[in-house]
Structures are given as structure tokens and as C-alpha cells.
Amino acid sequence: MILEDKHKPVSIRVGGVVLQGNLTIPENPSGIIIFSHGSGSSRLSPRNNYVAKVLQQKGMATLLFDLLTEQEDTIYENRFDIDLLTKRLIEVTNWVKNYSLTKGLHIGYFGASTGAASALKAAASFGKEISAVVSRGGRPDLAMKKLHEVSASTLLIVGGWDDIVIKLNEKAYQKLNCNRELKIIPEASHLFEEPGKLEEVANISANWFAKKLHQKNE
């Protein structure tokens, strides 16, 4: 599968709204990673775009999209409506499964902050159709009631200085019944802004996805 223009803006209709996204497909992708952003973030998130670039270099397609329209995002409560965000992610995943350029690819989720909760809830909904999930500084505890239903291999990444979020991730980790790992990055804060820390997150994530997608491809 080759896309002449590797970076393709896409418009995805879900329900009564159209969500904007950026789809990147390298030659012969091993799978596709769909990003679920945190509150107040978007497909333009510099941190998630950095991670996406590393995944692309490892041979994975990526889709970064806005879970909310610009108008919806002006309503603060929408940013924390996990059920709404999960519904959007499920609908976009179904679009990916049926879109000509991505149909048949194994799927993973990369969730950041509150986006990790919607990623895990969506993964619970799809079961084995989702190969892997990575949470970056995420709030998996916001999906606590659904965590036992997640079958996708799940990696929780938290900064070592992010004390409260570490505790929340530890509680969520105990609820997961799937293949799972909790990785704490030393001397890193919530956004992994310290030198080299986001790079570490991206590489760990890429290795996790590569391994789990490869297992799915065997």
C-alpha cells in the first residue's frame, strides 16, 4: 500500500458533525495508530505529532484527529465528557476500518491525558479488534468501570514526578486483565517537557506497538 502524498488531510463525518484529521501512511505499514488527545488538545498537538513522527519512521500509519469540532471545544465540559469522546473515537475507528487506504490494517490507540480514558473505553468496546493501547500521562482511572473488559495489550507511561497521576495509574493497572505494563519515566513531569523525556516516551511507545502489531500479523 503506497500513498503518493504520505500526509493526507481527511474529513470524517460522525453523526451530525465533521471532524478534521491528518492521516499519514508509510509504504507497507505494519498497522495504524489512532491518537486520542487530551482535554483542550487537537490534531495539532506538538507532543502527539512528535510521537506520531517516530511511529511513522517505524513503519506505522498514524491518524491524528480532533475529537471535538471548534464550536464544541468552546464548551469546557465537552473536553471531559469521556462518553462523548469515546463515542467519537469508536466512530472514527469504524471509518478507519472501512476507508480504502487503511482497511485491513491492525489498529492501536495512543491516548494522552483524558484521551487515554476514551482510548481504553473504545478498546473495551472493540475487544480483540484493537491490538494495543499506549497511555501517555493518561487518566485511565476515568475508564475504571470498563478496564476489566480491555483485551488489547496496554502500556501505561507516567512521569516520575507526576505523583498524583502515578497513583491513579497504579489503581487502573490493577483493574486491567490484559497483557499490561506500567512504565514510570524517571525525572519527568506530566507533559514530559524535560530534555530527552518525550523522545523516550516515543521510542518506548513505538517498540510496544511494533511488538504487539507484529504478534497480530503473525
N, C-alpha and C positions, 0 to 999 in steps of 0.2 A: 504494500500500500504506500503510494508516494503522493504527497501533496506538493504541488509546484510552489505555491506560496505557503510556507510552513506555518505562518501566523495568519489565522483566519478569524476576523470578527464575525460573530454569529448573533442572531436574534432568536431567542427561544420563547415561543408563546406558551404560557401556562395559565390555564383558566382564562381570565379576562385581561391579563397583563402580558407585556413583552419584556423579557429580561435580556440584558446585554451581556455578552461573554466574549472571551478571547480563547480560541481553540488553536493549539499547536500540535502538529503531528509530525514526528520524525519518520524517516524511512523505516519500514518494517517494525513498527512499535510493538513492544512486549505487552503493552496494556495501556490503559488511560487512567490518570489520576484526576478526580474531580475535587476542586477546592471548595470548602465551606468556610466562609470568612466569619470573623467575629463581629461583635456589635460595632457599628459605625464604620466598618471597613467595606471594601469593594474589590472588584476585579483588578483595580489599580494598586492594591496594597503592595508597597515595595518589598516587604518581607516575604510575602507569599510568592511574588513574582521572582524573587531571588531563588527561593526553594524550587519553584517550577522550572527555572532555567537549568538547575542542577539535575532535576529529574529528566528533562529533555535530553541533556547530554548523556544520560544513562540509557537512552533509548525508549523513554516513556512519553506517550502523548499526555497533554495536560489541558484541562478546561478550567479557567477562572471565570466566574460569572457573578453578577450582582443578584443576591437573594431577594433584594427589595428594589422596587423602582425608586427613582429620585424622589417622587412625591411620597411614597410610603416611608422612605427613610427619614423624612422630616418629622414623622411621629415617633417620638423616642421609645414608646412602649413596644413598637414593632420590632425593634432591634433585639428585644429579649423575649419575643414570642416564639419559643422553641418549637411549638407545634406548627406554627405557620412556616418557619424556616425549614423544618423537616419536610413538610408537605412540598415546598418548593424544590428541595433537593431531590426528593423522590420523583417528582415530575420531570426534572431536568435529567435525572438518571435514565428515566424511560426514554427521553429524547435521544440521549447518547446511545442507548441500546438499539434504537431504530434508525439513527442517522447513517446515511450511506458510508461516510468516511470513518465511522467509529463502531459500526455494527459488528458484533462478534468479538470485540476486544474485552479482555478481562479488566475489571473495574476495581479501583481503590479509591478511598477517600482520604483527603488531608484536611483536618479541621483545626482551626485556631480559635482560642478563647471560647466564646459561646458557640462558635461554629462546630466545635468538637462534639457538643451535645447533639446537634442536629445530625451530624455525620453518624454518630453511634445509633441514634434512633432510626435513621434511614437504613443503616446496615442491619439492624434488628428486623426491619420490615422486609428486606430483600433476602435475608438468610445467606445461603451459600453463593448467591449471585455476586456478592461483594467479596473480593479476595482478601483485602487488607484495609486497615484503618490506621492512620497516624494522627495523634493529637499533639499540637504544639502549644504549650502553655494553656491547655484547654480546661474546660469546665465539664468533664464527663459526669460529674455529680448531678448536673441538671438533667441527665437522662437516666438517673438511678433506677427507675422502675422498669426500664427496658434493657438494662445492661446484661441480664442473665440470658436474654434472647439473642445476643450478638454471637455469630459464629465466625465472623471474619477475624483473622489474626490482627491483634490490636497492640499498638505501641503507644504508650503514654510518655511524652517528653516534657519535663518540667525543669525550670532553672533552679539551681541550688539555693539561691537567695529568695526564692518565691515561696516563703514558708507556709502561708495560708493555702495556696494552690497545691502545694505538695501534700498537705493533709487531705484535701478534697480528692486528689488523685489517688491517694492510698486507699481511701474508702471506696472509690469507684473500682479500683483494681481488684479489691476483694469480692466485688459483685460479679465480675466478669468470669464466665465459664469457658471462654475460648482460649486458644493459644495467645498468650499475652506477655507483655514485658513493660516494666516501669523504669524509665531511664532518667536519672537526675543529672543534669549538666552542672558540674562544679563552677562556682563563682559566676553564675549567670542570673540575671534578673528576669522578670516576667516576659519582656519583649526580646530578650537575648541580644541586647544592644552592645554588649561588651565585645571588644575585638576578637574575632575568630569564632564567637559562640554561635551565631546564626549559620555560619559555614559548617560547624559541627552538627547542628540540627539537620541541615540539608543533606549532609553526607550520610548520617545515621538513617534518615528517612528514606533516602534513595536505596540504601542497602537493604532496608526492611522490605520495601516494595519490590525490589528486584528479586529478592529471595522468595517472597510469597507469590508473586506473579509467575515466577519460574516454576514453582511447585504446581501451580494451577495449569501451566502449559504442558506439564509432563504427561 
